[in-house]
Amino acid sequence: MGMRDNLRQEYLSRTVMTASPAELVVMLFDACIKDIKLAQLAMEEKKPNYSKVNEYMIKAQKIITELISSLDMSYDISNQLLPIYEFVLSSMRNANVKKDMSQMDDVIAIISEQRDAWAQIVKGTAKPGSDEVMVG
């Protein structure tokens, strides 16, 4: 591992260690989207690289599984998120087993929507004409 790789790893480590819980969720969604896109690229090679497709799809599935396991079901929002996450996970599993990425653009759209909602929580949203700022 070169010096550049060491610096990158150190930066990533510090970023994760100093992130708020909401920022970590955004990072997880970003990583999940990246992994699905990498799986799609591996599938689109002249000779599809099924090993890489599987590797990236498993990483994406683990992220969604972690998000599911971290839901606190005592909140209404968790009960709304669970079926979305379960649908996404099921779609990813089917795509991986069948090596059919045709539904993954839709899955990426769903994940991106969730990611953007969490990003808004991180940024905080001010009500027009109000000094009040909502932070997650």
WOGI-V807946 format. One record per residue. N is the residue number from 0. RES is the residue in one letter. SS is DSSP state (helix for helix, strand for strand, loop for the rest). PHI is phi in radians with two decimals (* if undefined). Layout:
[[N RES SS PHI] [N RES SS PHI]]
This chain:
[[0 M loop *] [1 G loop -1.42] [2 M helix -1.05] [3 R helix -1.06] [4 D helix -1.13] [5 N helix -1.10] [6 L helix -1.13] [7 R helix -1.09] [8 Q helix -1.11] [9 E helix -1.11] [10 Y helix -1.06] [11 L helix -1.07] [12 S helix -1.07] [13 R helix -1.15] [14 T helix -1.07] [15 V helix -1.18] [16 M helix -1.16] [17 T helix -1.78] [18 A loop -1.38] [19 S loop -1.31] [20 P helix -0.97] [21 A helix -1.15] [22 E helix -1.13] [23 L helix -1.11] [24 V helix -1.11] [25 V helix -1.05] [26 M helix -1.08] [27 L helix -1.12] [28 F helix -1.09] [29 D helix -1.03] [30 A helix -1.14] [31 C helix -1.10] [32 I helix -1.06] [33 K helix -1.04] [34 D helix -1.11] [35 I helix -1.12] [36 K helix -1.13] [37 L helix -1.15] [38 A helix -1.11] [39 Q helix -1.07] [40 L helix -1.11] [41 A helix -1.11] [42 M helix -1.30] [43 E helix -1.50] [44 E loop -1.07] [45 K loop -0.84] [46 K loop -1.96] [47 P loop -0.88] [48 N loop -1.64] [49 Y helix -1.07] [50 S helix -1.11] [51 K helix -1.20] [52 V helix -0.97] [53 N helix -1.06] [54 E helix -1.00] [55 Y helix -1.22] [56 M helix -1.20] [57 I helix -1.12] [58 K helix -1.04] [59 A helix -1.11] [60 Q helix -1.11] [61 K helix -1.10] [62 I helix -1.12] [63 I helix -1.14] [64 T helix -1.05] [65 E helix -1.13] [66 L helix -1.10] [67 I helix -1.10] [68 S helix -1.20] [69 S loop -1.62] [70 L loop -1.20] [71 D loop -1.70] [72 M loop -1.25] [73 S loop -1.40] [74 Y loop -1.83] [75 D helix -1.00] [76 I helix -1.05] [77 S helix -1.12] [78 N helix -1.19] [79 Q helix -1.45] [80 L helix -1.32] [81 L helix -0.94] [82 P helix -1.13] [83 I helix -1.15] [84 Y helix -1.09] [85 E helix -1.14] [86 F helix -1.09] [87 V helix -1.06] [88 L helix -1.09] [89 S helix -1.08] [90 S helix -1.10] [91 M helix -1.17] [92 R helix -1.09] [93 N helix -1.08] [94 A helix -1.08] [95 N helix -1.20] [96 V helix -1.12] [97 K helix -1.51] [98 K loop 0.91] [99 D loop -2.18] [100 M loop -1.58] [101 S loop -1.07] [102 Q loop -1.63] [103 M helix -1.25] [104 D helix -1.12] [105 D helix -1.16] [106 V helix -1.12] [107 I helix -1.07] [108 A helix -1.10] [109 I helix -1.13] [110 I helix -1.12] [111 S helix -1.10] [112 E helix -1.07] [113 Q helix -1.11] [114 R helix -1.05] [115 D helix -1.15] [116 A helix -1.12] [117 W helix -1.17] [118 A helix -1.10] [119 Q helix -1.16] [120 I helix -1.11] [121 V helix -1.07] [122 K helix -1.18] [123 G loop 1.44] [124 T strand -2.16] [125 A strand -1.63] [126 K loop -1.31] [127 P loop -1.01] [128 G loop 1.31] [129 S loop -2.26] [130 D loop -1.55] [131 E loop -1.29] [132 V strand -2.12] [133 M strand -1.68] [134 V loop -2.15] [135 G loop -1.32]]
